[in-house]
Amino acid sequence: MKNLRSRSSVSRTSAIAAIAAAGALIAGCGSSGDDSTTTNREAAQTPAGAPTCYPDCSNQNLQGERLSGDLLGINLTGADLQNANLSGATFGEADTWNDPPTFNGVSMSGADLRGATLSGAKLMGVKLGNANARKANFANADLRGASLAGANLSFATLDGANLGGANLNGANVSGTDLSTARINAETTCPNGRKGDASC
């Protein structure tokens, strides 16, 4: 009888321990301390086509990278995107104004840049043909030799932008003041003629 009570006591103790362990396991699932859960959550929030550094890609080397999809709010402060392909990407209100990013030679044909802030950005030779840059801010940006043919630049800000040698043939510049941009004899104006001091 004594042995029976002893075995019963051991069984109860084991059961209580098992229940406690199960409770701890359940409580731990999805907690902030679960690195794997946090990693999965972060991965799920990264848009398709975004670089692995999203959303903070400041000072990152993204040369030759292919970026696409909705990159709204990405931080490209000081990033180097030389020869990157951003065709069709969305960059509305990208945080790029503190330390201008390098976009030299970047292909952004057909990219959605509506409302994007790219003031002071290095955009030499960038390919922005047929891109939608309505209300984009290119103030003081270096757009020398850039291809902007057919781009939507309506109501864009180009104050102080360097458009020397840029091709704006067929670009929509309604509501945009080109008189404040820097234009030279090699610049192709929206009407197809070569510029001088203005278009």
C-alpha positions, 0 to 999 in steps of 0.5 A: 500500500505504501509503495502504491502511494509513493508511485501515485505521488511520483506520477502526480509530480511528473504530470505537474512538471509536464504541464508547467513545461508545456505552459512555458513553451506556449508562453515563449512562442511568438515572444519578442525574445524568439529570434526565429519568430522576429526574423520571420516577421521581418522577412514577411514585411520586406517587399518583393524585389527590395534589397536585403538591407530594406528599409534602411539601405543608407550608405550601402553598396548596391552597384549593379543590383536589381531593385523592383516593386514598392520601395516606398519609404526606403532610406537610400541616404548615401547609397551607391546604385551605380549601374543598378536597374530600378525599372518599374520601382516605386520610390515615393518620398524616399529618404534621400536628402541628407547625404545625396545617393549615387545613381550614376548610370542607373536604369530607371526606365518606366520607374514610378518616382511620383513625389520622390525626393531626390534633391542633390542626388547624383544622377549622371547618365541615369536612364529615366525614359518614360518614368513617372516623376510627377511632383518629384523633387530633383532640386540641385540634382546632377542630371548631366547626360541623363535620358529623360525622354518621354518622362512625366516631369509635370509639377516636378522641382528642378531648381538648380538641377544640372541638365547639361547634355540631358535628353528631355525630348517629349518629356511632360514638363507641364507645371514645371519651371525649367528656367531655374535649372542649369541647361547648356547647348547639349541639352535636348529640350522637351520640344526636341530642340537643343537648349542654350541657356534655357529650354 
